[in-house]
Amino acid sequence: MNVERLKTYRSRLILFPRVSGQHKKSDSSKDEVDAHKDAPSDKVVRKLGHGIPIKNVALEEAIGEVKRSEMGKGEEGAYRKLRDARSDARLVGVREKRAKAKSDEASAVKK
């Protein structure tokens, strides 16, 4: 629903150039700008709420519980996976140092 409103908004949006006569890629075309300037003031929407009304969704539709059966495979422990990934990234240097020390100690025992 919000995506539809955003697309409608973007289709109606007219971006005026900052410097008169210098159009950039993101600005509206010169024809659109001229058409807007020539349009009567009652056809021009000054506030978004007037041109694209907001449709409020019922609370029951907006908020809902996600059940385990609705989740994809492997998404049950998403928080745990993120925590583990963050921990692995943070401790990678310590673990490498520990593994190197252990291998050095094992090679020293062999000699």
PDB file as gemmi writes it, atoms N, CA and C in Angstrom:
CRYST1    1.000    1.000    1.000  90.00  90.00  90.00 P 1                      
ATOM      1  N   MET A   1       0.827  -1.180   0.000  1.00  0.00           N  
ATOM      2  CA  MET A   1       0.000   0.000   0.000  1.00  0.00           C  
ATOM      3  C   MET A   1       0.880   1.256   0.000  1.00  0.00           C  
ATOM      4  N   ASN A   2       1.868   1.312   0.856  1.00  0.00           N  
ATOM      5  CA  ASN A   2       2.748   2.469   0.880  1.00  0.00           C  
ATOM      6  C   ASN A   2       3.600   2.542  -0.385  1.00  0.00           C  
ATOM      7  N   VAL A   3       3.924   1.391  -0.940  1.00  0.00           N  
ATOM      8  CA  VAL A   3       4.702   1.369  -2.177  1.00  0.00           C  
ATOM      9  C   VAL A   3       3.892   1.987  -3.302  1.00  0.00           C  
ATOM     10  N   GLU A   4       2.616   1.668  -3.357  1.00  0.00           N  
ATOM     11  CA  GLU A   4       1.743   2.241  -4.380  1.00  0.00           C  
ATOM     12  C   GLU A   4       1.655   3.759  -4.220  1.00  0.00           C  
ATOM     13  N   ARG A   5       1.511   4.230  -2.986  1.00  0.00           N  
ATOM     14  CA  ARG A   5       1.457   5.671  -2.740  1.00  0.00           C  
ATOM     15  C   ARG A   5       2.757   6.335  -3.166  1.00  0.00           C  
ATOM     16  N   LEU A   6       3.878   5.697  -2.879  1.00  0.00           N  
ATOM     17  CA  LEU A   6       5.171   6.266  -3.242  1.00  0.00           C  
ATOM     18  C   LEU A   6       5.326   6.343  -4.759  1.00  0.00           C  
ATOM     19  N   LYS A   7       4.918   5.298  -5.458  1.00  0.00           N  
ATOM     20  CA  LYS A   7       5.001   5.311  -6.921  1.00  0.00           C  
ATOM     21  C   LYS A   7       4.107   6.394  -7.514  1.00  0.00           C  
ATOM     22  N   THR A   8       2.917   6.546  -6.966  1.00  0.00           N  
ATOM     23  CA  THR A   8       2.017   7.602  -7.437  1.00  0.00           C  
ATOM     24  C   THR A   8       2.629   8.974  -7.179  1.00  0.00           C  
ATOM     25  N   TYR A   9       3.198   9.142  -6.010  1.00  0.00           N  
ATOM     26  CA  TYR A   9       3.842  10.401  -5.648  1.00  0.00           C  
ATOM     27  C   TYR A   9       4.986  10.717  -6.606  1.00  0.00           C  
ATOM     28  N   ARG A  10       5.831   9.713  -6.873  1.00  0.00           N  
ATOM     29  CA  ARG A  10       6.977   9.922  -7.753  1.00  0.00           C  
ATOM     30  C   ARG A  10       6.542  10.255  -9.181  1.00  0.00           C  
ATOM     31  N   SER A  11       5.423   9.656  -9.614  1.00  0.00           N  
ATOM     32  CA  SER A  11       4.954   9.936 -10.970  1.00  0.00           C  
ATOM     33  C   SER A  11       4.429  11.362 -11.089  1.00  0.00           C  
ATOM     34  N   ARG A  12       3.887  11.928 -10.009  1.00  0.00           N  
ATOM     35  CA  ARG A  12       3.346  13.285 -10.033  1.00  0.00           C  
ATOM     36  C   ARG A  12       4.377  14.348  -9.677  1.00  0.00           C  
ATOM     37  N   LEU A  13       5.501  13.937  -9.158  1.00  0.00           N  
ATOM     38  CA  LEU A  13       6.502  14.870  -8.650  1.00  0.00           C  
ATOM     39  C   LEU A  13       7.176  15.640  -9.786  1.00  0.00           C  
ATOM     40  N   ILE A  14       7.326  16.926  -9.601  1.00  0.00           N  
ATOM     41  CA  ILE A  14       8.047  17.765 -10.557  1.00  0.00           C  
ATOM     42  C   ILE A  14       9.203  18.405  -9.803  1.00  0.00           C  
ATOM     43  N   LEU A  15      10.425  18.070 -10.197  1.00  0.00           N  
ATOM     44  CA  LEU A  15      11.611  18.644  -9.574  1.00  0.00           C  
ATOM     45  C   LEU A  15      12.093  19.817 -10.409  1.00  0.00           C  
ATOM     46  N   PHE A  16      12.056  20.984  -9.808  1.00  0.00           N  
ATOM     47  CA  PHE A  16      12.527  22.172 -10.492  1.00  0.00           C  
ATOM     48  C   PHE A  16      14.038  22.247 -10.374  1.00  0.00           C  
ATOM     49  N   PRO A  17      14.712  22.737 -11.401  1.00  0.00           N  
ATOM     50  CA  PRO A  17      16.179  22.868 -11.325  1.00  0.00           C  
ATOM     51  C   PRO A  17      16.562  23.930 -10.302  1.00  0.00           C  
ATOM     52  N   ARG A  18      17.681  23.737  -9.636  1.00  0.00           N  
ATOM     53  CA  ARG A  18      18.144  24.720  -8.653  1.00  0.00           C  
ATOM     54  C   ARG A  18      18.539  26.025  -9.338  1.00  0.00           C  
ATOM     55  N   VAL A  19      19.251  25.888 -10.431  1.00  0.00           N  
ATOM     56  CA  VAL A  19      19.664  27.061 -11.193  1.00  0.00           C  
ATOM     57  C   VAL A  19      18.804  27.097 -12.442  1.00  0.00           C  
ATOM     58  N   SER A  20      18.160  28.202 -12.681  1.00  0.00           N  
ATOM     59  CA  SER A  20      17.242  28.323 -13.805  1.00  0.00           C  
ATOM     60  C   SER A  20      17.974  28.075 -15.126  1.00  0.00           C  
ATOM     61  N   GLY A  21      17.442  27.182 -15.928  1.00  0.00           N  
ATOM     62  CA  GLY A  21      18.020  26.889 -17.233  1.00  0.00           C  
ATOM     63  C   GLY A  21      19.035  25.776 -17.235  1.00  0.00           C  
ATOM     64  N   GLN A  22      19.489  25.327 -16.075  1.00  0.00           N  
ATOM     65  CA  GLN A  22      20.467  24.240 -16.019  1.00  0.00           C  
ATOM     66  C   GLN A  22      19.778  22.984 -15.492  1.00  0.00           C  
ATOM     67  N   HIS A  23      19.351  22.134 -16.395  1.00  0.00           N  
ATOM     68  CA  HIS A  23      18.642  20.924 -16.004  1.00  0.00           C  
ATOM     69  C   HIS A  23      19.632  19.792 -15.778  1.00  0.00           C  
ATOM     70  N   LYS A  24      19.414  19.047 -14.709  1.00  0.00           N  
ATOM     71  CA  LYS A  24      20.208  17.861 -14.417  1.00  0.00           C  
ATOM     72  C   LYS A  24      19.377  16.628 -14.708  1.00  0.00           C  
ATOM     73  N   LYS A  25      19.993  15.476 -14.605  1.00  0.00           N  
ATOM     74  CA  LYS A  25      19.327  14.215 -14.922  1.00  0.00           C  
ATOM     75  C   LYS A  25      18.115  13.970 -14.023  1.00  0.00           C  
ATOM     76  N   SER A  26      18.228  14.296 -12.761  1.00  0.00           N  
ATOM     77  CA  SER A  26      17.144  14.027 -11.809  1.00  0.00           C  
ATOM     78  C   SER A  26      16.017  15.057 -11.878  1.00  0.00           C  
ATOM     79  N   ASP A  27      16.246  16.203 -12.523  1.00  0.00           N  
ATOM     80  CA  ASP A  27      15.215  17.234 -12.637  1.00  0.00           C  
ATOM     81  C   ASP A  27      14.162  16.823 -13.657  1.00  0.00           C  
ATOM     82  N   SER A  28      13.003  17.425 -13.528  1.00  0.00           N  
ATOM     83  CA  SER A  28      11.953  17.205 -14.516  1.00  0.00           C  
ATOM     84  C   SER A  28      12.342  17.890 -15.822  1.00  0.00           C  
ATOM     85  N   SER A  29      11.727  17.444 -16.912  1.00  0.00           N  
ATOM     86  CA  SER A  29      12.055  18.032 -18.216  1.00  0.00           C  
ATOM     87  C   SER A  29      11.551  19.472 -18.278  1.00  0.00           C  
ATOM     88  N   LYS A  30      12.089  20.206 -19.227  1.00  0.00           N  
ATOM     89  CA  LYS A  30      11.711  21.610 -19.377  1.00  0.00           C  
ATOM     90  C   LYS A  30      10.229  21.745 -19.711  1.00  0.00           C  
ATOM     91  N   ASP A  31       9.701  20.796 -20.492  1.00  0.00           N  
ATOM     92  CA  ASP A  31       8.284  20.830 -20.846  1.00  0.00           C  
ATOM     93  C   ASP A  31       7.398  20.674 -19.607  1.00  0.00           C  
ATOM     94  N   GLU A  32       7.767  19.746 -18.702  1.00  0.00           N  
ATOM     95  CA  GLU A  32       6.981  19.533 -17.479  1.00  0.00           C  
ATOM     96  C   GLU A  32       7.011  20.770 -16.587  1.00  0.00           C  
ATOM     97  N   VAL A  33       8.171  21.391 -16.466  1.00  0.00           N  
ATOM     98  CA  VAL A  33       8.302  22.584 -15.626  1.00  0.00           C  
ATOM     99  C   VAL A  33       7.467  23.720 -16.202  1.00  0.00           C  
ATOM    100  N   ASP A  34       7.538  23.927 -17.530  1.00  0.00           N  
ATOM    101  CA  ASP A  34       6.758  24.991 -18.164  1.00  0.00           C  
ATOM    102  C   ASP A  34       5.265  24.730 -18.040  1.00  0.00           C  
ATOM    103  N   ALA A  35       4.853  23.459 -18.198  1.00  0.00           N  
ATOM    104  CA  ALA A  35       3.439  23.115 -18.078  1.00  0.00           C  
ATOM    105  C   ALA A  35       2.934  23.392 -16.665  1.00  0.00           C  
ATOM    106  N   HIS A  36       3.767  23.120 -15.676  1.00  0.00           N  
ATOM    107  CA  HIS A  36       3.381  23.360 -14.283  1.00  0.00           C  
ATOM    108  C   HIS A  36       3.256  24.858 -14.003  1.00  0.00           C  
ATOM    109  N   LYS A  37       4.160  25.638 -14.555  1.00  0.00           N  
ATOM    110  CA  LYS A  37       4.111  27.087 -14.340  1.00  0.00           C  
ATOM    111  C   LYS A  37       2.856  27.687 -14.972  1.00  0.00           C  
ATOM    112  N   ASP A  38       2.436  27.124 -16.101  1.00  0.00           N  
ATOM    113  CA  ASP A  38       1.273  27.652 -16.815  1.00  0.00           C  
ATOM    114  C   ASP A  38      -0.048  27.104 -16.287  1.00  0.00           C  
ATOM    115  N   ALA A  39      -0.010  26.069 -15.464  1.00  0.00           N  
ATOM    116  CA  ALA A  39      -1.236  25.441 -14.967  1.00  0.00           C  
ATOM    117  C   ALA A  39      -1.955  26.373 -13.997  1.00  0.00           C  
ATOM    118  N   PRO A  40      -3.303  26.324 -13.992  1.00  0.00           N  
ATOM    119  CA  PRO A  40      -4.039  27.145 -13.016  1.00  0.00           C  
ATOM    120  C   PRO A  40      -3.774  26.649 -11.595  1.00  0.00           C  
ATOM    121  N   SER A  41      -3.844  27.557 -10.648  1.00  0.00           N  
ATOM    122  CA  SER A  41      -3.464  27.225  -9.268  1.00  0.00           C  
ATOM    123  C   SER A  41      -4.398  26.209  -8.618  1.00  0.00           C  
ATOM    124  N   ASP A  42      -5.643  26.075  -9.099  1.00  0.00           N  
ATOM    125  CA  ASP A  42      -6.540  25.089  -8.489  1.00  0.00           C  
ATOM    126  C   ASP A  42      -6.196  23.669  -8.936  1.00  0.00           C  
ATOM    127  N   LYS A  43      -5.396  23.486  -9.985  1.00  0.00           N  
ATOM    128  CA  LYS A  43      -4.988  22.163 -10.463  1.00  0.00           C  
ATOM    129  C   LYS A  43      -3.693  21.687  -9.817  1.00  0.00           C  
ATOM    130  N   VAL A  44      -2.997  22.594  -9.138  1.00  0.00           N  
ATOM    131  CA  VAL A  44      -1.714  22.276  -8.538  1.00  0.00           C  
ATOM    132  C   VAL A  44      -1.925  21.851  -7.094  1.00  0.00           C  
ATOM    133  N   VAL A  45      -1.364  20.705  -6.729  1.00  0.00           N  
ATOM    134  CA  VAL A  45      -1.461  20.209  -5.358  1.00  0.00           C  
ATOM    135  C   VAL A  45      -0.249  20.714  -4.591  1.00  0.00           C  
ATOM    136  N   ARG A  46      -0.501  21.430  -3.516  1.00  0.00           N  
ATOM    137  CA  ARG A  46       0.585  22.003  -2.719  1.00  0.00           C  
ATOM    138  C   ARG A  46       1.010  21.086  -1.573  1.00  0.00           C  
ATOM    139  N   LYS A  47       0.096  20.249  -1.094  1.00  0.00           N  
ATOM    140  CA  LYS A  47       0.404  19.341   0.006  1.00  0.00           C  
ATOM    141  C   LYS A  47       0.093  17.919  -0.423  1.00  0.00           C  
ATOM    142  N   LEU A  48       0.930  16.989  -0.012  1.00  0.00           N  
ATOM    143  CA  LEU A  48       0.800  15.601  -0.431  1.00  0.00           C  
ATOM    144  C   LEU A  48      -0.505  14.970   0.042  1.00  0.00           C  
ATOM    145  N   GLY A  49      -0.953  15.291   1.221  1.00  0.00           N  
ATOM    146  CA  GLY A  49      -2.175  14.702   1.768  1.00  0.00           C  
ATOM    147  C   GLY A  49      -3.411  15.000   0.951  1.00  0.00           C  
ATOM    148  N   HIS A  50      -3.418  16.141   0.267  1.00  0.00           N  
ATOM    149  CA  HIS A  50      -4.575  16.499  -0.546  1.00  0.00           C  
ATOM    150  C   HIS A  50      -4.590  15.717  -1.858  1.00  0.00           C  
ATOM    151  N   GLY A  51      -3.437  15.510  -2.456  1.00  0.00           N  
ATOM    152  CA  GLY A  51      -3.366  14.844  -3.753  1.00  0.00           C  
ATOM    153  C   GLY A  51      -3.394  13.339  -3.660  1.00  0.00           C  
ATOM    154  N   ILE A  52      -2.785  12.784  -2.628  1.00  0.00           N  
ATOM    155  CA  ILE A  52      -2.723  11.339  -2.439  1.00  0.00           C  
ATOM    156  C   ILE A  52      -3.195  11.054  -1.013  1.00  0.00           C  
ATOM    157  N   PRO A  53      -4.464  10.752  -0.833  1.00  0.00           N  
ATOM    158  CA  PRO A  53      -4.971  10.553   0.528  1.00  0.00           C  
ATOM    159  C   PRO A  53      -4.368   9.314   1.196  1.00  0.00           C  
ATOM    160  N   ILE A  54      -4.207   9.417   2.494  1.00  0.00           N  
ATOM    161  CA  ILE A  54      -3.672   8.312   3.283  1.00  0.00           C  
ATOM    162  C   ILE A  54      -4.830   7.434   3.721  1.00  0.00           C  
ATOM    163  N   LYS A  55      -4.728   6.166   3.415  1.00  0.00           N  
ATOM    164  CA  LYS A  55      -5.760   5.210   3.826  1.00  0.00           C  
ATOM    165  C   LYS A  55      -5.255   4.483   5.062  1.00  0.00           C  
ATOM    166  N   ASN A  56      -5.907   4.694   6.175  1.00  0.00           N  
ATOM    167  CA  ASN A  56      -5.497   4.043   7.407  1.00  0.00           C  
ATOM    168  C   ASN A  56      -5.935   2.587   7.401  1.00  0.00           C  
ATOM    169  N   VAL A  57      -5.042   1.733   7.828  1.00  0.00           N  
ATOM    170  CA  VAL A  57      -5.301   0.307   7.884  1.00  0.00           C  
ATOM    171  C   VAL A  57      -5.785  -0.038   9.281  1.00  0.00           C  
ATOM    172  N   ALA A  58      -6.688  -0.979   9.358  1.00  0.00           N  
ATOM    173  CA  ALA A  58      -7.183  -1.410  10.660  1.00  0.00           C  
ATOM    174  C   ALA A  58      -6.028  -1.999  11.465  1.00  0.00           C  
ATOM    175  N   LEU A  59      -6.084  -1.849  12.763  1.00  0.00           N  
ATOM    176  CA  LEU A  59      -5.025  -2.327  13.637  1.00  0.00           C  
ATOM    177  C   LEU A  59      -4.809  -3.827  13.497  1.00  0.00           C  
ATOM    178  N   GLU A  60      -5.887  -4.581  13.297  1.00  0.00           N  
ATOM    179  CA  GLU A  60      -5.773  -6.035  13.162  1.00  0.00           C  
ATOM    180  C   GLU A  60      -4.983  -6.411  11.914  1.00  0.00           C  
ATOM    181  N   GLU A  61      -5.117  -5.624  10.840  1.00  0.00           N  
ATOM    182  CA  GLU A  61      -4.400  -5.911   9.609  1.00  0.00           C  
ATOM    183  C   GLU A  61      -2.953  -5.440   9.673  1.00  0.00           C  
ATOM    184  N   ALA A  62      -2.711  -4.366  10.398  1.00  0.00           N  
ATOM    185  CA  ALA A  62      -1.383  -3.771  10.442  1.00  0.00           C  
ATOM    186  C   ALA A  62      -0.417  -4.579  11.307  1.00  0.00           C  
ATOM    187  N   ILE A  63      -0.917  -5.108  12.411  1.00  0.00           N  
ATOM    188  CA  ILE A  63      -0.059  -5.826  13.342  1.00  0.00           C  
ATOM    189  C   ILE A  63      -0.494  -7.283  13.372  1.00  0.00           C  
ATOM    190  N   GLY A  64       0.467  -8.155  13.212  1.00  0.00           N  
ATOM    191  CA  GLY A  64       0.143  -9.572  13.266  1.00  0.00           C  
ATOM    192  C   GLY A  64       1.338 -10.373  13.737  1.00  0.00           C  
ATOM    193  N   GLU A  65       1.054 -11.507  14.299  1.00  0.00           N  
ATOM    194  CA  GLU A  65       2.112 -12.366  14.801  1.00  0.00           C  
ATOM    195  C   GLU A  65       2.606 -13.262  13.677  1.00  0.00           C  
ATOM    196  N   VAL A  66       3.913 -13.409  13.590  1.00  0.00           N  
ATOM    197  CA  VAL A  66       4.500 -14.291  12.593  1.00  0.00           C  
ATOM    198  C   VAL A  66       4.651 -15.661  13.230  1.00  0.00           C  
ATOM    199  N   LYS A  67       4.034 -16.641  12.615  1.00  0.00           N  
ATOM    200  CA  LYS A  67       4.080 -18.000  13.153  1.00  0.00           C  
ATOM    201  C   LYS A  67       5.261 -18.757  12.561  1.00  0.00           C  
ATOM    202  N   ARG A  68       5.724 -19.749  13.276  1.00  0.00           N  
ATOM    203  CA  ARG A  68       6.848 -20.547  12.793  1.00  0.00           C  
ATOM    204  C   ARG A  68       6.535 -21.232  11.471  1.00  0.00           C  
ATOM    205  N   SER A  69       5.284 -21.598  11.272  1.00  0.00           N  
ATOM    206  CA  SER A  69       4.908 -22.258  10.022  1.00  0.00           C  
ATOM    207  C   SER A  69       5.002 -21.306   8.831  1.00  0.00           C  
ATOM    208  N   GLU A  70       4.873 -19.988   9.058  1.00  0.00           N  
ATOM    209  CA  GLU A  70       4.951 -18.997   7.990  1.00  0.00           C  
ATOM    210  C   GLU A  70       6.394 -18.633   7.651  1.00  0.00           C  
ATOM    211  N   MET A  71       7.332 -18.931   8.544  1.00  0.00           N  
ATOM    212  CA  MET A  71       8.732 -18.599   8.314  1.00  0.00           C  
ATOM    213  C   MET A  71       9.341 -19.563   7.321  1.00  0.00           C  
ATOM    214  N   GLY A  72      10.319 -19.059   6.600  1.00  0.00           N  
ATOM    215  CA  GLY A  72      11.054 -19.896   5.673  1.00  0.00           C  
ATOM    216  C   GLY A  72      11.982 -20.840   6.417  1.00  0.00           C  
ATOM    217  N   LYS A  73      12.503 -21.803   5.699  1.00  0.00           N  
ATOM    218  CA  LYS A  73      13.402 -22.785   6.303  1.00  0.00           C  
ATOM    219  C   LYS A  73      14.687 -22.093   6.756  1.00  0.00           C  
ATOM    220  N   GLY A  74      15.085 -22.314   7.976  1.00  0.00           N  
ATOM    221  CA  GLY A  74      16.329 -21.759   8.497  1.00  0.00           C  
ATOM    222  C   GLY A  74      16.211 -20.367   9.089  1.00  0.00           C  
ATOM    223  N   GLU A  75      15.033 -19.790   9.152  1.00  0.00           N  
ATOM    224  CA  GLU A  75      14.869 -18.447   9.694  1.00  0.00           C  
ATOM    225  C   GLU A  75      14.437 -18.463  11.154  1.00  0.00           C  
ATOM    226  N   GLU A  76      14.300 -19.637  11.741  1.00  0.00           N  
ATOM    227  CA  GLU A  76      13.813 -19.709  13.119  1.00  0.00           C  
ATOM    228  C   GLU A  76      14.786 -19.059  14.093  1.00  0.00           C  
ATOM    229  N   GLY A  77      16.076 -19.286  13.898  1.00  0.00           N  
ATOM    230  CA  GLY A  77      17.077 -18.748  14.815  1.00  0.00           C  
ATOM    231  C   GLY A  77      17.827 -17.580  14.205  1.00  0.00           C  
ATOM    232  N   ALA A  78      17.122 -16.646  13.592  1.00  0.00           N  
ATOM    233  CA  ALA A  78      17.770 -15.539  12.886  1.00  0.00           C  
ATOM    234  C   ALA A  78      18.585 -14.671  13.849  1.00  0.00           C  
ATOM    235  N   TYR A  79      18.048 -14.402  15.024  1.00  0.00           N  
ATOM    236  CA  TYR A  79      18.770 -13.562  15.980  1.00  0.00           C  
ATOM    237  C   TYR A  79      20.066 -14.251  16.410  1.00  0.00           C  
ATOM    238  N   ARG A  80      19.982 -15.530  16.675  1.00  0.00           N  
ATOM    239  CA  ARG A  80      21.165 -16.287  17.095  1.00  0.00           C  
ATOM    240  C   ARG A  80      22.221 -16.299  15.996  1.00  0.00           C  
ATOM    241  N   LYS A  81      21.789 -16.455  14.746  1.00  0.00           N  
ATOM    242  CA  LYS A  81      22.726 -16.467  13.621  1.00  0.00           C  
ATOM    243  C   LYS A  81      23.430 -15.120  13.492  1.00  0.00           C  
ATOM    244  N   LEU A  82      22.679 -14.040  13.656  1.00  0.00           N  
ATOM    245  CA  LEU A  82      23.290 -12.718  13.569  1.00  0.00           C  
ATOM    246  C   LEU A  82      24.289 -12.496  14.697  1.00  0.00           C  
ATOM    247  N   ARG A  83      23.939 -12.921  15.888  1.00  0.00           N  
ATOM    248  CA  ARG A  83      24.859 -12.770  17.031  1.00  0.00           C  
ATOM    249  C   ARG A  83      26.130 -13.586  16.805  1.00  0.00           C  
ATOM    250  N   ASP A  84      25.982 -14.818  16.302  1.00  0.00           N  
ATOM    251  CA  ASP A  84      27.152 -15.656  16.036  1.00  0.00           C  
ATOM    252  C   ASP A  84      28.043 -15.045  14.966  1.00  0.00           C  
ATOM    253  N   ALA A  85      27.438 -14.508  13.915  1.00  0.00           N  
ATOM    254  CA  ALA A  85      28.214 -13.886  12.846  1.00  0.00           C  
ATOM    255  C   ALA A  85      28.971 -12.668  13.366  1.00  0.00           C  
ATOM    256  N   ARG A  86      28.320 -11.867  14.192  1.00  0.00           N  
ATOM    257  CA  ARG A  86      28.979 -10.696  14.759  1.00  0.00           C  
ATOM    258  C   ARG A  86      30.124 -11.119  15.676  1.00  0.00           C  
ATOM    259  N   SER A  87      29.907 -12.162  16.456  1.00  0.00           N  
ATOM    260  CA  SER A  87      30.940 -12.666  17.357  1.00  0.00           C  
ATOM    261  C   SER A  87      32.125 -13.219  16.569  1.00  0.00           C  
ATOM    262  N   ASP A  88      31.841 -13.973  15.503  1.00  0.00           N  
ATOM    263  CA  ASP A  88      32.918 -14.520  14.670  1.00  0.00           C  
ATOM    264  C   ASP A  88      33.743 -13.410  14.041  1.00  0.00           C  
ATOM    265  N   ALA A  89      33.090 -12.375  13.559  1.00  0.00           N  
ATOM    266  CA  ALA A  89      33.798 -11.271  12.924  1.00  0.00           C  
ATOM    267  C   ALA A  89      34.671 -10.533  13.939  1.00  0.00           C  
ATOM    268  N   ARG A  90      34.173 -10.391  15.142  1.00  0.00           N  
ATOM    269  CA  ARG A  90      34.914  -9.657  16.166  1.00  0.00           C  
ATOM    270  C   ARG A  90      36.109 -10.463  16.680  1.00  0.00           C  
ATOM    271  N   LEU A  91      35.973 -11.782  16.788  1.00  0.00           N  
ATOM    272  CA  LEU A  91      37.001 -12.616  17.413  1.00  0.00           C  
ATOM    273  C   LEU A  91      37.916 -13.322  16.422  1.00  0.00           C  
ATOM    274  N   VAL A  92      37.858 -12.975  15.141  1.00  0.00           N  
ATOM    275  CA  VAL A  92      38.652 -13.691  14.147  1.00  0.00           C  
ATOM    276  C   VAL A  92      40.153 -13.570  14.432  1.00  0.00           C  
ATOM    277  N   GLY A  93      40.620 -12.400  14.821  1.00  0.00           N  
ATOM    278  CA  GLY A  93      42.041 -12.210  15.102  1.00  0.00           C  
ATOM    279  C   GLY A  93      42.503 -12.995  16.315  1.00  0.00           C  
ATOM    280  N   VAL A  94      41.705 -13.004  17.357  1.00  0.00           N  
ATOM    281  CA  VAL A  94      42.047 -13.727  18.587  1.00  0.00           C  
ATOM    282  C   VAL A  94      42.125 -15.219  18.307  1.00  0.00           C  
ATOM    283  N   ARG A  95      41.178 -15.715  17.531  1.00  0.00           N  
ATOM    284  CA  ARG A  95      41.155 -17.153  17.220  1.00  0.00           C  
ATOM    285  C   ARG A  95      42.334 -17.550  16.335  1.00  0.00           C  
ATOM    286  N   GLU A  96      42.723 -16.706  15.396  1.00  0.00           N  
ATOM    287  CA  GLU A  96      43.896 -16.990  14.568  1.00  0.00           C  
ATOM    288  C   GLU A  96      45.161 -17.020  15.418  1.00  0.00           C  
ATOM    289  N   LYS A  97      45.284 -16.070  16.322  1.00  0.00           N  
ATOM    290  CA  LYS A  97      46.455 -15.999  17.196  1.00  0.00           C  
ATOM    291  C   LYS A  97      46.530 -17.236  18.080  1.00  0.00           C  
ATOM    292  N   ARG A  98      45.366 -17.651  18.615  1.00  0.00           N  
ATOM    293  CA  ARG A  98      45.321 -18.836  19.467  1.00  0.00           C  
ATOM    294  C   ARG A  98      45.696 -20.090  18.677  1.00  0.00           C  
ATOM    295  N   ALA A  99      45.189 -20.205  17.433  1.00  0.00           N  
ATOM    296  CA  ALA A  99      45.497 -21.375  16.602  1.00  0.00           C  
ATOM    297  C   ALA A  99      46.973 -21.396  16.234  1.00  0.00           C  
ATOM    298  N   LYS A 100      47.558 -20.225  15.943  1.00  0.00           N  
ATOM    299  CA  LYS A 100      48.977 -20.156  15.612  1.00  0.00           C  
ATOM    300  C   LYS A 100      49.832 -20.547  16.811  1.00  0.00           C  
ATOM    301  N   ALA A 101      49.465 -20.056  18.001  1.00  0.00           N  
ATOM    302  CA  ALA A 101      50.213 -20.398  19.207  1.00  0.00           C  
ATOM    303  C   ALA A 101      50.135 -21.904  19.479  1.00  0.00           C  
ATOM    304  N   LYS A 102      48.971 -22.480  19.253  1.00  0.00           N  
ATOM    305  CA  LYS A 102      48.787 -23.907  19.475  1.00  0.00           C  
ATOM    306  C   LYS A 102      49.623 -24.721  18.492  1.00  0.00           C  
ATOM    307  N   SER A 103      49.665 -24.291  17.229  1.00  0.00           N  
ATOM    308  CA  SER A 103      50.468 -25.021  16.230  1.00  0.00           C  
ATOM    309  C   SER A 103      51.963 -24.859  16.512  1.00  0.00           C  
ATOM    310  N   ASP A 104      52.393 -23.665  16.950  1.00  0.00           N  
ATOM    311  CA  ASP A 104      53.786 -23.449  17.327  1.00  0.00           C  
ATOM    312  C   ASP A 104      54.168 -24.316  18.504  1.00  0.00           C  
ATOM    313  N   GLU A 105      53.285 -24.439  19.463  1.00  0.00           N  
ATOM    314  CA  GLU A 105      53.544 -25.273  20.635  1.00  0.00           C  
ATOM    315  C   GLU A 105      53.615 -26.749  20.229  1.00  0.00           C  
ATOM    316  N   ALA A 106      52.745 -27.159  19.344  1.00  0.00           N  
ATOM    317  CA  ALA A 106      52.769 -28.563  18.879  1.00  0.00           C  
ATOM    318  C   ALA A 106      54.035 -28.854  18.088  1.00  0.00           C  
ATOM    319  N   SER A 107      54.489 -27.887  17.277  1.00  0.00           N  
ATOM    320  CA  SER A 107      55.727 -28.103  16.518  1.00  0.00           C  
ATOM    321  C   SER A 107      56.945 -28.081  17.441  1.00  0.00           C  
ATOM    322  N   ALA A 108      56.881 -27.305  18.517  1.00  0.00           N  
ATOM    323  CA  ALA A 108      58.001 -27.275  19.472  1.00  0.00           C  
ATOM    324  C   ALA A 108      58.074 -28.587  20.246  1.00  0.00           C  
ATOM    325  N   VAL A 109      56.958 -29.215  20.531  1.00  0.00           N  
ATOM    326  CA  VAL A 109      56.940 -30.484  21.262  1.00  0.00           C  
ATOM    327  C   VAL A 109      57.519 -31.577  20.363  1.00  0.00           C  
ATOM    328  N   LYS A 110      57.285 -31.555  19.055  1.00  0.00           N  
ATOM    329  CA  LYS A 110      57.796 -32.561  18.123  1.00  0.00           C  
ATOM    330  C   LYS A 110      59.307 -32.496  18.009  1.00  0.00           C  
ATOM    331  N   LYS A 111      59.894 -31.320  18.145  1.00  0.00           N  
ATOM    332  CA  LYS A 111      61.351 -31.176  17.993  1.00  0.00           C  
ATOM    333  C   LYS A 111      62.042 -31.596  19.209  1.00  0.00           C  
TER     334      LYS A 111                                                      
END                                                                             
